[in-house]
């Protein structure tokens, strides 16, 4: 265990530590401390002594060499820790105390924090230019934005190029006016913008399930049955494509926050934990027909969960944790997991999230200063999937094979291999391209 | 939502007849949605869901879904 050791050496030694013109070595100050491996790279630090003239006065501190102490850093074997610490303080006169030196980490980005980086930086991090020059720009690939409606004009104005949206193959739930690509600027518009960061030439479908107005619904939610009907539509869209060139990516930045409206786990009608729920069945069926389905992991991460989160644990629920989908967590542009990104294990499939993509950056301008939540990281990853699909149809590389490729090539974070914070790591398009190139060479040989 | 087993070309009317429900019990706009071969879903009122025979239909939760924006 790493420790900080407080020493009270002779005043001339303290004075030399405080002398900014002379570098002090930790070994010179600490001498030989039995059982402690002193960190020579850590320069000793003088620490003032609190002195109180009277209990009624504000605390004062003295840096006089005869008062101040010196801190050095070292390591004590874990098994020896208690005994060694006690021995040091009792038998070495200069040792005033032994303190823990825990690993500290920056506080993760939370919901209310300002943007970290912008969408141009996300494009750089995704090596988008590299993708495009290799012909992976999303052309000919259909991406369904299953969300709250897209405003294509806003996306085009913001991103600076034309947006292709197929109104004919878009779909609206019953009761929602069909105006594909012309919805008010909001969450679905953000999703569309974020898809186009990696796949600017993808063809978007507008599937505004969250606009469904059912009794008791708020302004931005729908019912799961609306999503089910949307998936039945997408199944028809996919089957209408020639089998050898199918390329449909489905981006879902929504989920179930609370068990209140669900049957409890174990009940045959339950959704959150039940692979036999019709929506979970149709998700598996659509993936089996060749669709790449991506879901946001959710915003119920331990450090700063969304206020709506009602599950005490295993917060990646229902289709967001389906084994046949890519569950996407969120990292900021520094590669650090955002504090609200839900952690695994998932409920339908334990090893969730699958991977992370970028979020919390200044982007679409559709929902405020930042594109936030795993709502943003999901379409960013969906754009990468669409870019890959430009040259590899589902007949050539099945959705399951593509997920494995994305797992294998993700930039591993945290512990070695899969972990419940980052999944397999951060999505890494250049590594995907390299793996695809290797596959091509093997096939050609 | 409730799930019934019917042939692939079945209609909402076929499902309602099978379950002994009236037109008012179901959401006609939603219709009869195919989920998997032989399996279809329809949206009915809570009261109708309580009435249907569990031998003919399975009742499933239809929870509200919300965007995963951060707040």
Interface residues (C-beta under 8 A of the other chain):
Chain A: X110 X111 X147 X148 X174 X175 X187 X209 X210 X216 X217 X218 X220 X221 X222 X223 X224 X225 X227 X228 X229 X232 X235 X253 X254 X255 X256 X257 X260 X261 X262 X263 X268 X269 X270 X271 X277 X278 X281 X282 X285 X296 X298 X299 X306 X307 X308 X338 X340 X360 X367 X372 X373 X374 X375 X378
Chain B: X1 X3 X27 X29 X30 X31 X33 X34 X35 X36 X39 X41 X43 X58 X59 X60 X61 X62 X63 X64 X65 X66 X67 X68 X69 X70 X71
